[in-house]
Amino acid sequence: MIKSLLAKLFKDTCPACGEALISSRNSIGWTKTCPQNHYKEESYGVLGVYIVTKGSPRH
């Protein structure tokens, strides 16, 4: 019970639809994207930049 609660707290989900975000990483940072294109997080630690984009659903 506690394990599942902790997993929910740390699981990255889209704030619009609740689906799990798809993560990818490259040499300068990481990206987490909603499969429906509602939300995107980008982090570039080397540059000190964190970007959050709220998009629209794909058609």
Summary of the structure (lengths in Angstrom):
residues: 59
radius of gyration: 13.1
end to end distance: 38.7
largest distance: 39.1
contacts: 130
relative contact order: 0.19
helix: 15%
strand: 37%
